[in-house]
């Protein structure tokens, strides 16, 4: 995806175009405009298949604007990918480059393989050098391009399924208002099929088969089509699976229902100890910080492999630890050696990640493990332990030492 110096210079010499957006600084409305440009480049309405670039640090005349290109600026631009405002997360590279003897920050954005991409609920596209919100026809083009390309498993159509297998009331009342901006919804004259296709819940207007995403988010009975779409929860009174079982449940339903019911189950098994600590002020100490358990289990649901396996996500709660087992090993840029490292993230299921963000279960992409580590550290727990294999990832959270 990285452009050569010659390719970058040629783009800059051509001025703003369907592939280039320039900003002098990050002041004022520039951060929002840059995010709109990233969204538009990811949508690649022209169908060029070529990366687009945002350049920060050049004036309209092609001279240095005087902006300091330091780690702070590059980090701010890098957050565009992970702050959750653009969904599904864009594939982009942020770097310091030298253009016309000027130091600039360059954001290179690769076209998405699962358009349309949205920024704060709006689908931004580029017509030549101009940015704008997608029209109904633009959306149709993006939907058809997704259908023709090599798409992620989570938006592949499921044989034998259809619109009747989706909860349309849930779609209209719960998902759409959260996923799309109020302005888009107010101007919406699209049919149900058009709206479902734009949200990637069905393959296209002309192909009404439900996608994996559609069934997981809206399905009336998701497991009729995706048998592994559940979480197996087991509470064991001991340290081994052979010890007595205290509680057992297969938690299924839509993604929203699974995450919500799993949260309730974990809350029910957290015990709180009252410690006066030799003072007249009490301190309540839960056996585990709920935030850490939520981050690890939601990561398991989000990043698991839904294809080529019948295994569920498993949560085994022992007296001394909680083990979370997620089918599917490391994916893409994430490897055994860099798993859990800050800033290293990739998405086996980018559209499921988008849906969990829409429902409010993800605040910032790529931060789950870091948040869990912080919560465990603050409550005196050991670091979470990870076993990364080709077929699964297992996270272990141990109780706080006595």
C-alpha positions as CSV (number, residue, x, y, z in Angstrom):
1,X,0.0,0.0,0.0
2,X,3.0,2.4,0.6
3,X,3.5,4.7,-2.4
4,X,7.0,5.2,-3.8
5,X,8.5,8.7,-3.6
6,X,7.9,9.1,-7.4
7,X,4.3,8.0,-7.1
8,X,3.7,10.3,-4.2
9,X,5.4,13.3,-6.0
10,X,3.3,12.6,-9.1
11,X,0.0,12.7,-7.1
12,X,1.0,15.9,-5.3
13,X,2.0,17.6,-8.6
14,X,-1.5,16.8,-9.9
15,X,-3.2,18.7,-7.1
16,X,-6.4,17.6,-5.3
17,X,-8.2,14.9,-7.2
18,X,-10.3,11.8,-6.6
19,X,-7.1,10.4,-5.0
20,X,-5.6,13.4,-3.2
21,X,-6.7,15.6,-0.3
22,X,-4.4,18.3,1.2
23,X,-4.6,20.1,4.5
24,X,-2.2,22.8,5.7
25,X,-2.7,22.0,9.4
26,X,-4.9,20.1,11.8
27,X,-6.6,23.3,13.0
28,X,-10.3,24.0,13.0
29,X,-12.4,21.7,11.0
30,X,-9.5,19.9,9.4
31,X,-9.7,16.7,11.6
32,X,-13.4,16.2,10.6
33,X,-12.6,16.9,6.9
34,X,-9.7,14.5,6.9
35,X,-11.9,11.8,8.3
36,X,-14.5,12.5,5.6
37,X,-11.7,12.1,3.0
38,X,-10.5,8.9,4.5
39,X,-14.0,7.5,4.4
40,X,-14.4,8.6,0.8
41,X,-11.1,7.1,-0.3
42,X,-12.1,3.8,1.4
43,X,-15.3,3.8,-0.6
44,X,-13.5,4.4,-3.9
45,X,-16.6,5.4,-5.8
46,X,-14.6,5.7,-9.0
47,X,-13.7,2.0,-8.8
48,X,-10.0,2.8,-9.5
49,X,-8.8,0.3,-7.0
50,X,-6.0,2.7,-6.2
51,X,-5.1,4.1,-2.8
52,X,-6.0,7.7,-1.9
53,X,-3.8,10.0,0.1
54,X,-4.3,12.8,2.6
55,X,-1.4,15.1,2.9
56,X,-1.0,17.4,5.9
57,X,1.7,20.1,5.8
58,X,1.4,21.7,2.3
59,X,-0.2,24.9,1.2
60,X,-2.3,25.2,-1.9
61,X,0.8,26.4,-3.7
62,X,2.7,23.3,-2.8
63,X,4.9,24.9,-0.2
64,X,5.5,23.9,3.4
65,X,2.8,25.2,5.7
66,X,5.2,25.1,8.6
67,X,3.4,22.4,10.5
68,X,5.6,20.2,12.7
69,X,5.4,16.6,11.7
70,X,6.1,14.8,15.0
71,X,4.9,11.8,16.8
72,X,2.0,13.7,18.2
73,X,0.7,14.6,14.8
74,X,1.2,11.1,13.4
75,X,-0.5,9.6,16.5
76,X,-3.5,11.9,16.0
77,X,-3.8,10.9,12.4
78,X,-3.4,7.2,13.3
79,X,-6.3,7.4,15.7
80,X,-8.6,7.9,12.7
81,X,-8.5,4.1,12.2
82,X,-9.2,3.2,15.8
83,X,-11.4,5.9,17.3
84,X,-14.6,4.2,16.0
85,X,-16.0,7.1,14.0
86,X,-15.3,5.3,10.6
87,X,-16.8,1.9,10.2
88,X,-15.8,-0.7,9.2
89,X,-12.3,0.4,10.2
90,X,-10.3,1.7,7.2
91,X,-7.1,0.1,6.0
92,X,-4.6,3.0,6.2
93,X,-0.9,3.8,6.7
94,X,0.3,7.0,8.4
95,X,3.9,8.1,7.9
96,X,6.2,11.1,7.7
97,X,7.4,11.7,4.2
98,X,9.5,14.3,2.3
99,X,7.6,16.0,-0.6
100,X,9.2,18.9,-2.5
101,X,11.8,19.0,0.2
102,X,9.1,19.5,2.8
103,X,8.3,17.2,5.7
104,X,4.7,16.3,5.6
105,X,2.4,13.7,7.2
106,X,0.8,11.3,4.7
107,X,-2.2,9.1,5.3
108,X,-2.5,6.4,2.6
109,X,-6.0,4.8,2.4
110,X,-6.7,1.5,0.6
111,X,-10.1,1.0,-1.0
112,X,-12.3,-1.1,1.3
113,X,-13.3,-4.6,0.2
114,X,-16.7,-4.2,2.1
115,X,-18.1,-0.8,1.1
116,X,-20.0,1.3,1.9
117,X,-17.9,2.7,4.7
118,X,-19.5,5.4,7.0
119,X,-18.1,8.3,9.0
120,X,-20.4,9.2,11.8
121,X,-23.3,7.5,10.1
122,X,-22.8,9.2,6.6
123,X,-21.4,7.5,3.5
124,X,-18.8,9.9,2.1
125,X,-17.7,9.6,-1.5
126,X,-15.5,11.6,-3.9
127,X,-16.5,13.0,-7.3
128,X,-13.1,14.2,-8.7
129,X,-11.6,16.6,-6.2
130,X,-14.9,17.2,-4.4
131,X,-16.2,15.3,-1.4
132,X,-19.9,14.7,-0.7
133,X,-22.4,12.4,0.9
134,X,-23.4,9.4,-1.3
135,X,-26.6,9.5,-3.3
136,X,-29.0,6.6,-3.6
137,X,-27.2,5.8,-6.9
138,X,-23.8,6.0,-5.3
139,X,-24.9,3.5,-2.7
140,X,-26.1,1.1,-5.3
141,X,-22.8,1.3,-7.1
142,X,-20.9,0.6,-3.8
143,X,-23.2,-2.3,-2.9
144,X,-22.7,-3.9,-6.3
145,X,-19.0,-3.5,-6.1
146,X,-18.9,-5.2,-2.8
147,X,-20.9,-8.1,-4.3
148,X,-18.4,-8.4,-7.1
149,X,-15.2,-8.3,-5.1
150,X,-13.6,-10.7,-2.7
151,X,-15.5,-9.9,0.5
152,X,-14.9,-10.8,4.1
153,X,-16.7,-13.9,5.4
154,X,-18.9,-11.8,7.7
155,X,-20.8,-10.3,4.8
156,X,-21.0,-13.3,2.6
157,X,-24.6,-14.4,1.8
158,X,-25.9,-17.4,3.5
159,X,-27.6,-20.0,1.3
160,X,-31.2,-20.7,2.0
161,X,-31.7,-17.5,4.0
162,X,-33.7,-14.4,3.1
163,X,-35.3,-11.2,4.4
164,X,-37.9,-13.2,6.3
165,X,-35.2,-14.6,8.5
166,X,-34.3,-11.1,9.7
167,X,-36.0,-9.1,12.4
168,X,-37.0,-6.0,10.5
169,X,-38.5,-4.2,13.5
170,X,-35.2,-4.5,15.3
171,X,-33.5,-3.2,12.1
172,X,-35.7,-0.1,11.9
173,X,-36.0,0.7,15.6
174,X,-32.6,-0.3,17.0
175,X,-29.9,-0.6,14.4
176,X,-30.6,2.1,11.8
177,X,-31.0,5.0,14.2
178,X,-27.6,4.1,15.8
179,X,-25.8,3.3,12.5
180,X,-26.9,6.2,10.3
181,X,-27.0,10.0,11.0
182,X,-30.3,11.7,11.6
183,X,-29.9,13.7,8.4
184,X,-29.5,10.5,6.3
185,X,-32.5,8.9,7.9
186,X,-34.7,12.0,7.4
187,X,-33.8,12.1,3.7
188,X,-34.3,8.3,3.3
189,X,-36.7,7.3,0.7
190,X,-35.1,3.9,0.1
191,X,-36.9,0.6,0.1
192,X,-36.4,-1.9,2.9
193,X,-34.2,-4.0,0.6
194,X,-32.1,-1.0,-0.3
195,X,-31.6,-0.1,3.4
196,X,-30.7,-3.7,4.3
197,X,-28.2,-3.9,1.4
198,X,-26.5,-0.6,2.4
199,X,-26.2,-1.9,6.0
200,X,-24.8,-5.2,4.5
201,X,-27.6,-7.2,6.1
202,X,-28.5,-8.8,2.7
203,X,-26.2,-9.4,-0.3
204,X,-27.8,-6.7,-2.5
205,X,-31.2,-5.4,-3.7
206,X,-31.3,-8.0,-6.4
207,X,-30.0,-10.8,-4.1
208,X,-32.0,-10.9,-0.9
209,X,-30.1,-13.7,0.8
210,X,-29.1,-12.6,4.3
211,X,-25.4,-12.1,5.0
212,X,-23.6,-13.7,8.0
213,X,-23.7,-10.2,9.5
214,X,-27.4,-9.8,8.9
215,X,-28.2,-13.1,10.7
216,X,-25.9,-12.3,13.6
217,X,-27.3,-8.8,14.1
218,X,-30.9,-9.2,13.1
219,X,-31.6,-13.0,12.8
220,X,-34.8,-14.4,14.2
221,X,-33.0,-17.7,14.8
222,X,-29.3,-17.1,14.0
223,X,-28.1,-20.6,14.9
224,X,-30.4,-22.2,12.3
225,X,-27.9,-20.9,9.8
226,X,-24.7,-20.3,11.9
227,X,-24.6,-23.2,14.4
228,X,-21.5,-21.9,16.2
229,X,-23.0,-18.5,17.0
230,X,-23.2,-18.8,20.8
231,X,-21.1,-18.6,23.9
232,X,-20.8,-21.6,26.2
233,X,-20.5,-20.5,29.8
234,X,-19.4,-22.9,32.5
235,X,-18.8,-22.1,36.2
236,X,-16.8,-24.8,38.0
237,X,-16.3,-25.2,41.7
238,X,-12.7,-26.0,41.5
239,X,-9.6,-25.6,39.3
240,X,-10.3,-28.4,36.7
241,X,-13.1,-29.1,34.3
242,X,-13.7,-32.4,36.1
243,X,-14.7,-30.6,39.3
244,X,-18.4,-30.0,40.1
245,X,-20.3,-27.7,37.8
246,X,-22.1,-24.7,39.6
247,X,-23.6,-23.1,36.5
248,X,-23.8,-23.9,32.9
249,X,-25.5,-22.1,30.0
250,X,-25.3,-21.8,26.2
251,X,-25.9,-18.2,25.5
252,X,-27.2,-17.6,22.0
253,X,-29.4,-15.1,20.0
254,X,-28.2,-12.0,18.1
255,X,-24.9,-10.4,18.9
256,X,-26.5,-7.8,21.0
257,X,-28.4,-10.4,23.0
258,X,-25.3,-12.6,23.4
259,X,-23.1,-9.8,24.7
260,X,-25.8,-8.4,27.0
261,X,-26.7,-11.8,28.5
262,X,-23.0,-12.7,28.9
263,X,-22.5,-9.4,30.8
264,X,-25.4,-10.4,33.1
265,X,-24.0,-13.8,33.7
266,X,-20.5,-12.5,34.6
267,X,-22.0,-9.9,37.0
268,X,-23.9,-12.7,38.7
269,X,-20.7,-14.6,39.4
270,X,-18.5,-11.7,40.6
271,X,-18.3,-11.7,44.4
272,X,-17.5,-8.6,46.3
273,X,-15.5,-8.7,49.5
274,X,-15.9,-5.9,52.1
275,X,-12.5,-4.7,53.5
276,X,-12.3,-2.1,56.3
277,X,-8.5,-2.3,56.2
278,X,-8.1,-1.1,59.8
279,X,-10.0,2.1,59.1
280,X,-13.6,3.3,59.4
281,X,-13.9,3.5,55.6
282,X,-15.0,0.4,53.8
283,X,-13.5,-0.8,50.6
284,X,-15.3,-3.2,48.3
285,X,-13.1,-5.6,46.3
286,X,-14.8,-7.6,43.5
287,X,-13.2,-10.9,42.6
288,X,-12.6,-9.6,39.0
289,X,-13.0,-6.2,37.5
290,X,-16.1,-6.5,35.2
291,X,-14.5,-4.1,32.6
292,X,-11.6,-6.5,32.0
293,X,-13.9,-9.5,31.6
294,X,-16.1,-7.5,29.2
295,X,-13.2,-6.5,27.0
296,X,-11.7,-10.0,26.8
297,X,-15.1,-11.7,26.1
298,X,-16.2,-9.1,23.5
299,X,-12.9,-9.4,21.7
300,X,-13.5,-13.2,21.6
301,X,-16.9,-12.7,20.0
302,X,-15.7,-10.0,17.6
303,X,-12.5,-11.7,16.4
304,X,-13.5,-15.3,16.4
305,X,-13.6,-17.4,13.2
306,X,-17.3,-18.1,12.3
307,X,-16.4,-20.2,9.3
308,X,-14.9,-23.8,9.1
309,X,-15.7,-24.6,12.7
310,X,-18.7,-25.6,14.9
311,X,-17.0,-24.5,18.1
312,X,-18.5,-21.7,20.2
313,X,-16.7,-19.1,22.3
314,X,-16.1,-20.8,25.6
315,X,-16.0,-19.0,29.0
316,X,-14.8,-21.4,31.7
317,X,-14.9,-19.8,35.2
318,X,-12.9,-21.7,37.8
319,X,-12.3,-20.8,41.5
320,X,-8.8,-19.3,40.7
321,X,-9.2,-18.1,37.1
322,X,-11.4,-17.3,34.1
323,X,-10.5,-18.8,30.7
324,X,-11.9,-17.4,27.5
325,X,-11.4,-19.6,24.5
326,X,-12.0,-18.1,21.0
327,X,-12.0,-20.2,17.8
328,X,-9.6,-18.9,15.2
329,X,-6.0,-18.0,15.7
330,X,-4.2,-14.7,15.0
331,X,-5.3,-12.9,11.8
332,X,-3.7,-10.7,9.2
333,X,-1.1,-8.3,10.7
334,X,-1.6,-9.9,14.1
335,X,0.8,-12.8,14.7
336,X,1.8,-15.0,17.7
337,X,4.8,-12.7,18.3
338,X,3.0,-9.4,18.3
339,X,-0.4,-10.4,19.7
340,X,-1.6,-7.9,22.3
341,X,1.0,-5.3,21.4
342,X,-0.4,-1.8,21.5
343,X,-1.2,-0.4,18.0
344,X,-1.1,-3.8,16.3
345,X,-4.6,-4.8,15.2
346,X,-6.4,-6.4,12.3
347,X,-10.0,-7.6,11.7
348,X,-11.1,-11.0,10.6
349,X,-14.7,-9.7,10.9
350,X,-14.6,-5.9,10.2
351,X,-18.4,-5.7,9.8
352,X,-19.1,-7.5,13.0
353,X,-16.7,-5.1,14.7
354,X,-18.8,-2.3,13.1
355,X,-22.0,-3.8,14.5
356,X,-20.6,-4.0,18.0
357,X,-19.5,-0.4,17.7
358,X,-23.0,0.6,16.6
359,X,-24.5,-1.2,19.7
360,X,-22.1,0.6,22.0
361,X,-20.0,-2.4,23.0
362,X,-16.8,-1.0,21.4
363,X,-15.7,2.5,22.1
364,X,-12.3,2.5,20.4
365,X,-11.0,-0.2,18.0
366,X,-7.8,-2.0,19.0
367,X,-7.9,-1.0,22.6
368,X,-9.7,-3.9,24.3
369,X,-6.6,-5.8,25.6
370,X,-5.0,-2.5,26.8
371,X,-8.2,-1.6,28.7
372,X,-8.3,-5.1,30.2
373,X,-4.7,-4.9,31.3
374,X,-5.2,-1.5,32.9
375,X,-8.3,-2.6,34.8
376,X,-6.5,-5.7,36.1
377,X,-3.5,-3.8,37.1
378,X,-5.5,-1.2,39.0
379,X,-7.3,-3.9,40.9
380,X,-4.1,-5.8,41.8
381,X,-4.6,-8.7,39.4
382,X,-1.8,-10.4,37.4
383,X,-1.5,-9.6,33.7
384,X,-3.8,-11.5,31.5
385,X,-2.2,-14.5,29.8
386,X,-2.6,-15.4,26.1
387,X,-2.1,-18.6,24.3
388,X,-2.2,-18.0,20.5
389,X,-2.4,-21.1,18.3
390,X,-3.3,-21.6,14.6
391,X,-6.9,-22.7,15.5
392,X,-7.7,-20.7,18.6
393,X,-6.8,-17.9,21.1
394,X,-7.1,-18.5,24.8
395,X,-7.1,-15.7,27.4
396,X,-6.6,-16.4,31.1
397,X,-7.5,-13.9,33.8
398,X,-6.3,-15.0,37.3
399,X,-7.7,-14.0,40.6
400,X,-6.0,-11.4,42.7
401,X,-3.4,-12.9,45.0
402,X,-4.6,-13.2,48.6
